[in-house]
Amino acid sequence: MKRETKLISVNVGLPRIVMNNGDPVATGIFKEPVAGRVILRKLNLDGDRQADLSVHGGPSKAVYVYPSEHYDYWEQELPGMKLPWGMFGENFTTTGLFESELNIGDKFRVGSSLVMVTEPRMPCYKLGIKFGHLDIVKRFLASERTGFYCAVLQEGEVGTGDRIELIEEDRHRVKVSDITRLYIREKDNAELLRRLFVVEALPDNWKNYFQHRLEKLNALPQEG
């Protein structure tokens, strides 16, 4: 990549209990920047945890990355709201990385760790709790500024200011944004649906979801 790509904030947080419509909810979405170097392990950063492991966390979602460039968009969309790094629940706030350019399966060196892009982030209702806006989940998804998850291939230390170096580009060229587009607005794109099944890095739950979508398309009567 020609532009500078680097880590501008490392954000961690432990689960906490918050109230939602009078009910207690456990969430790990509240992240804050940390100084110094942090160990990135196979499942998360030191000092960071997910609350609901049935939908968050796991090897394919060890670290959540969000481009700092998207903050400009949200400052326009949410005037007057403070948006510190980590506001979207991301572990890494970055510069120079975009969902429309990154392939599922791309591998990067960050500090002394090695990570691999796995999938876009699909927001849940807890993002709405964090922002205090009931419609933020819908707006977040519609914006296609989702950020993305990475698996940790090699544990290591990371810290603010680290360069993010592309080590290997996935040969299948299925972008992070391709997955989001298929999910949101290109549900009948059979050609793209077929391409993603050979992408080894894409988690099985996505492949299973899109397999059902493709089967429905194939079952539709053909024109002509």
C-alpha positions as CSV (number, residue, x, y, z in Angstrom):
1,M,0.0,0.0,0.0
2,K,1.4,3.4,-1.0
3,R,-0.3,5.5,1.8
4,E,0.9,5.3,5.4
5,T,-0.9,2.7,7.4
6,K,-0.5,2.7,11.1
7,L,-2.1,2.1,14.5
8,I,-3.1,5.4,16.1
9,S,-4.9,4.1,19.1
10,V,-5.1,0.8,21.1
11,N,-8.3,0.5,23.0
12,V,-9.4,-2.1,25.6
13,G,-12.1,-2.6,28.1
14,L,-13.6,-5.2,30.4
15,P,-17.3,-6.0,30.4
16,R,-19.6,-3.8,32.5
17,I,-23.2,-3.8,33.4
18,V,-25.3,-1.0,31.9
19,M,-29.1,-0.4,32.0
20,N,-31.2,-0.8,28.9
21,N,-34.9,0.0,29.2
22,G,-34.7,-0.8,32.9
23,D,-32.9,-4.1,32.4
24,P,-29.2,-4.8,33.2
25,V,-27.1,-5.7,30.2
26,A,-23.5,-6.9,30.2
27,T,-21.4,-5.4,27.4
28,G,-17.7,-5.0,26.5
29,I,-18.3,-2.3,24.0
30,F,-16.9,0.4,26.2
31,K,-13.2,0.7,25.2
32,E,-10.6,3.3,26.2
33,P,-7.2,4.1,24.7
34,V,-4.2,2.7,26.6
35,A,-0.7,3.9,26.7
36,G,2.4,1.8,26.3
37,R,2.6,-1.6,24.6
38,V,0.0,-4.3,25.0
39,I,0.2,-8.1,24.3
40,L,-2.1,-9.2,21.5
41,R,-3.1,-12.8,22.1
42,K,-5.0,-15.4,20.1
43,L,-8.4,-14.3,21.6
44,N,-7.9,-10.7,22.6
45,L,-5.6,-8.0,23.9
46,D,-4.5,-8.0,27.5
47,G,-7.0,-6.0,29.4
48,D,-9.8,-6.6,27.0
49,R,-12.8,-9.0,27.1
50,Q,-16.1,-9.7,25.4
51,A,-19.3,-10.0,27.4
52,D,-21.4,-12.4,25.2
53,L,-19.1,-15.0,23.6
54,S,-22.0,-16.5,21.7
55,V,-21.9,-13.6,19.2
56,H,-18.7,-11.7,20.1
57,G,-15.1,-12.8,20.3
58,G,-13.5,-16.1,19.3
59,P,-10.4,-16.7,17.1
60,S,-11.9,-15.0,14.0
61,K,-12.9,-11.9,16.0
62,A,-9.8,-11.5,18.3
63,V,-9.4,-7.9,17.4
64,Y,-11.8,-5.3,16.0
65,V,-10.3,-2.6,13.7
66,Y,-12.0,0.7,12.8
67,P,-10.6,3.3,10.4
68,S,-10.0,6.7,12.0
69,E,-11.1,8.3,8.7
70,H,-14.7,7.2,9.4
71,Y,-14.9,9.4,12.5
72,D,-15.1,12.5,10.2
73,Y,-18.3,11.0,8.7
74,W,-19.8,10.3,12.1
75,E,-19.0,13.8,13.4
76,Q,-21.2,15.1,10.6
77,E,-23.9,12.6,11.2
78,L,-23.9,13.1,15.0
79,P,-23.2,16.8,15.6
80,G,-22.2,17.8,19.1
81,M,-21.5,14.2,20.2
82,K,-18.0,13.5,21.6
83,L,-16.3,10.7,19.6
84,P,-13.1,9.7,21.3
85,W,-11.0,6.9,19.8
86,G,-12.6,3.5,20.7
87,M,-16.1,4.9,20.5
88,F,-17.2,2.2,18.2
89,G,-15.9,-0.5,20.4
90,E,-12.8,-1.0,18.3
91,N,-9.5,-2.4,19.7
92,F,-7.4,-0.8,16.9
93,T,-8.1,2.7,15.5
94,T,-6.1,2.9,12.3
95,T,-5.2,5.2,9.5
96,G,-4.8,4.2,5.8
97,L,-7.0,1.0,5.9
98,F,-10.3,0.8,4.1
99,E,-13.0,-1.9,3.8
100,S,-13.3,-1.3,0.1
101,E,-9.6,-2.1,-0.4
102,L,-8.9,-4.8,2.1
103,N,-9.4,-8.5,1.1
104,I,-10.7,-11.1,3.4
105,G,-7.6,-13.1,4.2
106,D,-5.1,-10.2,3.8
107,K,-2.3,-10.6,6.4
108,F,-0.6,-7.7,8.2
109,R,2.3,-7.2,10.6
110,V,1.4,-5.0,13.5
111,G,4.1,-4.4,16.0
112,S,5.5,-7.9,16.6
113,S,2.1,-9.6,15.9
114,L,0.7,-11.0,12.7
115,V,-3.0,-10.7,12.0
116,M,-5.4,-11.7,9.2
117,V,-8.6,-9.9,8.0
118,T,-11.6,-12.2,8.5
119,E,-14.9,-10.4,8.3
120,P,-16.8,-7.1,8.5
121,R,-18.4,-6.1,11.8
122,M,-22.2,-6.6,12.1
123,P,-23.5,-4.3,14.8
124,C,-25.8,-5.4,17.6
125,Y,-28.2,-3.4,19.8
126,K,-25.4,-2.7,22.3
127,L,-24.0,-0.1,19.8
128,G,-27.3,1.7,20.3
129,I,-26.9,1.6,24.1
130,K,-23.4,3.0,23.8
131,F,-24.5,5.9,21.5
132,G,-27.9,6.6,23.1
133,H,-29.4,6.6,19.6
134,L,-31.9,3.9,18.8
135,D,-31.3,4.1,15.1
136,I,-27.5,4.0,15.2
137,V,-27.4,0.3,14.4
138,K,-29.3,0.7,11.1
139,R,-27.4,3.9,10.2
140,F,-24.0,2.2,11.0
141,L,-24.8,-0.8,8.7
142,A,-26.3,1.4,5.9
143,S,-23.1,3.6,6.0
144,E,-21.0,0.5,5.2
145,R,-18.4,2.0,7.5
146,T,-18.3,-1.3,9.4
147,G,-14.7,-1.7,10.3
148,F,-13.5,-5.3,10.3
149,Y,-12.3,-8.2,12.5
150,C,-8.9,-9.9,12.5
151,A,-7.7,-13.3,13.6
152,V,-4.3,-13.4,15.4
153,L,-1.9,-15.7,13.5
154,Q,1.1,-14.7,15.7
155,E,0.9,-13.2,19.2
156,G,3.0,-10.2,19.9
157,E,3.2,-6.7,21.3
158,V,1.4,-3.7,19.8
159,G,1.2,0.0,20.6
160,T,0.1,3.3,19.3
161,G,2.2,4.5,16.4
162,D,3.1,1.0,15.1
163,R,3.2,0.6,11.3
164,I,0.7,-1.8,9.8
165,E,2.6,-3.6,7.1
166,L,0.9,-5.7,4.4
167,I,2.6,-9.1,4.4
168,E,0.4,-11.1,2.1
169,E,-2.5,-10.2,-0.1
170,D,-5.2,-12.8,-0.5
171,R,-5.4,-14.1,-4.0
172,H,-9.2,-14.3,-4.2
173,R,-9.7,-10.6,-4.0
174,V,-13.0,-10.6,-2.1
175,K,-13.1,-7.3,-0.3
176,V,-14.5,-6.7,3.2
177,S,-17.0,-4.4,1.6
178,D,-18.1,-7.1,-0.7
179,I,-19.4,-9.1,2.2
180,T,-21.2,-6.1,3.6
181,R,-22.8,-5.3,0.2
182,L,-24.0,-8.9,-0.2
183,Y,-25.6,-8.7,3.2
184,I,-27.2,-5.3,2.8
185,R,-28.1,-4.5,-0.8
186,E,-26.7,-7.0,-3.4
187,K,-28.6,-10.0,-2.1
188,D,-29.0,-11.4,-5.6
189,N,-25.4,-11.1,-6.8
190,A,-24.9,-14.8,-7.6
191,E,-21.5,-14.3,-9.1
192,L,-20.1,-12.6,-6.0
193,L,-21.8,-15.2,-3.8
194,R,-20.0,-18.0,-5.6
195,R,-16.6,-16.3,-5.3
196,L,-16.6,-16.1,-1.6
197,F,-16.9,-19.8,-0.9
198,V,-13.2,-20.4,-1.9
199,V,-12.0,-17.7,0.6
200,E,-10.4,-19.8,3.3
201,A,-10.3,-16.9,5.8
202,L,-14.0,-16.2,5.7
203,P,-15.6,-17.9,8.8
204,D,-18.0,-20.8,8.2
205,N,-21.0,-18.9,9.7
206,W,-20.8,-16.4,6.8
207,K,-20.4,-19.2,4.2
208,N,-23.4,-21.1,5.7
209,Y,-25.5,-17.9,5.6
210,F,-24.6,-17.2,2.0
211,Q,-25.0,-20.8,1.0
212,H,-28.7,-20.6,2.0
213,R,-28.9,-17.4,0.0
214,L,-27.4,-19.0,-3.1
215,E,-29.7,-22.0,-2.8
216,K,-32.7,-19.8,-2.8
217,L,-31.5,-17.9,-5.9
218,N,-30.9,-21.2,-7.7
219,A,-34.4,-22.4,-6.8
220,L,-36.0,-19.3,-8.4
221,P,-37.6,-19.9,-11.8
222,Q,-35.3,-18.9,-14.6
223,E,-36.4,-16.2,-17.1
224,G,-36.8,-16.9,-20.8
